[in-house]
Amino acid sequence: MSTHDDRPDATTPIITGEPWPEPAEPDTTQPNTTQPDTSEPDTLEPTGPSWPTMTLGLVCLAVAVAVLVLQLVDLSVDWQLAGPLALAGIGALVAVVGALGLVLGRRR
């Protein structure tokens, strides 16, 4: 343990009443590097709606309409047939979207 302690003790005043020093003048010999970069970006940001978001919204809207129709109209659905067909339709839709993504992704 050190016997030399630079910390002020309880009797040393923290505020001395001396004025703050004046701020230093900025160095004008060096170029100003704080200016923002105004050059054009390399890539353009996309504008307009996001297609995945719009697709998800349309799917949710279609599900909501289907649920409302099934609830409001006296319609019985054979779920043993409709369930597997719905899953097959969703799988086919995913396959088509994936194929489009592969084809369009290679063009760019």
C-alpha positions as CSV (number, residue, x, y, z in Angstrom):
1,M,0.0,0.0,0.0
2,S,1.4,3.4,-0.9
3,T,2.0,6.0,1.8
4,H,1.8,8.9,-0.7
5,D,-1.7,10.1,-1.3
6,D,-2.5,12.8,-3.9
7,R,-6.2,12.9,-3.1
8,P,-7.4,16.1,-1.3
9,D,-8.5,15.6,2.2
10,A,-11.8,16.8,3.7
11,T,-10.4,20.2,4.6
12,T,-9.3,21.1,1.0
13,P,-11.9,23.3,-0.7
14,I,-13.1,21.9,-4.0
15,I,-14.2,25.3,-5.5
16,T,-11.3,27.7,-5.4
17,G,-13.1,30.8,-6.8
18,E,-10.6,31.1,-9.6
19,P,-12.1,32.0,-13.0
20,W,-12.2,29.4,-15.8
21,P,-9.4,29.7,-18.3
22,E,-10.2,31.1,-21.7
23,P,-10.8,28.5,-24.4
24,A,-8.0,28.1,-26.9
25,E,-8.3,29.5,-30.4
26,P,-9.0,26.9,-33.1
27,D,-5.9,25.8,-35.0
28,T,-6.3,27.3,-38.5
29,T,-3.1,25.7,-39.9
30,Q,-4.8,22.3,-40.2
31,P,-7.6,21.6,-42.7
32,N,-11.0,21.5,-41.2
33,T,-12.0,17.8,-41.1
34,T,-15.3,18.3,-39.4
35,Q,-17.2,19.2,-42.6
36,P,-19.8,16.7,-43.7
37,D,-19.1,14.6,-46.8
38,T,-21.3,16.1,-49.5
39,S,-20.3,13.7,-52.3
40,E,-23.0,11.6,-53.9
41,P,-23.5,8.1,-52.4
42,D,-22.4,5.1,-54.5
43,T,-25.9,3.5,-54.3
44,L,-29.3,4.9,-54.5
45,E,-31.7,4.2,-51.6
46,P,-34.9,2.4,-52.7
47,T,-38.0,4.6,-52.9
48,G,-41.6,3.5,-52.7
49,P,-43.3,0.8,-50.8
50,S,-41.6,-2.4,-49.7
51,W,-42.9,-5.4,-51.8
52,P,-42.5,-8.0,-49.0
53,T,-44.5,-5.8,-46.6
54,M,-47.2,-5.2,-49.1
55,T,-47.4,-8.9,-49.9
56,L,-47.7,-9.8,-46.2
57,G,-50.5,-7.2,-45.8
58,L,-52.4,-8.6,-48.8
59,V,-52.1,-12.2,-47.4
60,C,-53.4,-11.0,-44.0
61,L,-56.2,-9.2,-45.6
62,A,-57.2,-12.3,-47.7
63,V,-57.1,-14.4,-44.5
64,A,-59.3,-11.9,-42.7
65,V,-61.8,-11.8,-45.6
66,A,-61.9,-15.6,-45.7
67,V,-62.5,-15.8,-41.9
68,L,-65.3,-13.2,-42.1
69,V,-66.9,-15.1,-45.1
70,L,-66.8,-18.4,-43.2
71,Q,-68.3,-16.8,-40.1
72,L,-71.0,-14.8,-41.7
73,V,-72.2,-17.3,-44.4
74,D,-73.6,-20.6,-43.4
75,L,-70.9,-22.6,-45.1
76,S,-69.4,-25.8,-44.0
77,V,-65.8,-26.6,-45.0
78,D,-64.5,-30.1,-45.2
79,W,-61.2,-29.5,-43.4
80,Q,-59.8,-32.9,-44.2
81,L,-59.7,-31.8,-47.8
82,A,-59.2,-28.0,-47.5
83,G,-56.3,-28.2,-45.0
84,P,-53.9,-30.2,-47.2
85,L,-54.9,-28.2,-50.3
86,A,-54.2,-25.0,-48.5
87,L,-50.8,-26.2,-47.4
88,A,-50.0,-27.3,-50.9
89,G,-51.1,-23.9,-52.3
90,I,-48.9,-22.1,-49.8
91,G,-45.9,-24.4,-50.7
92,A,-46.5,-23.7,-54.4
93,L,-46.6,-19.9,-53.7
94,V,-43.4,-20.1,-51.8
95,A,-41.7,-22.1,-54.6
96,V,-42.8,-19.5,-57.2
97,V,-41.6,-16.6,-55.1
98,G,-38.3,-18.3,-54.6
99,A,-37.9,-19.0,-58.3
100,L,-38.7,-15.4,-59.1
101,G,-36.1,-14.3,-56.5
102,L,-33.4,-16.5,-58.1
103,V,-34.2,-15.3,-61.6
104,L,-34.4,-11.6,-60.7
105,G,-31.5,-11.8,-58.3
106,R,-29.2,-12.9,-61.1
107,R,-30.2,-10.1,-63.5
108,R,-28.8,-7.4,-61.2
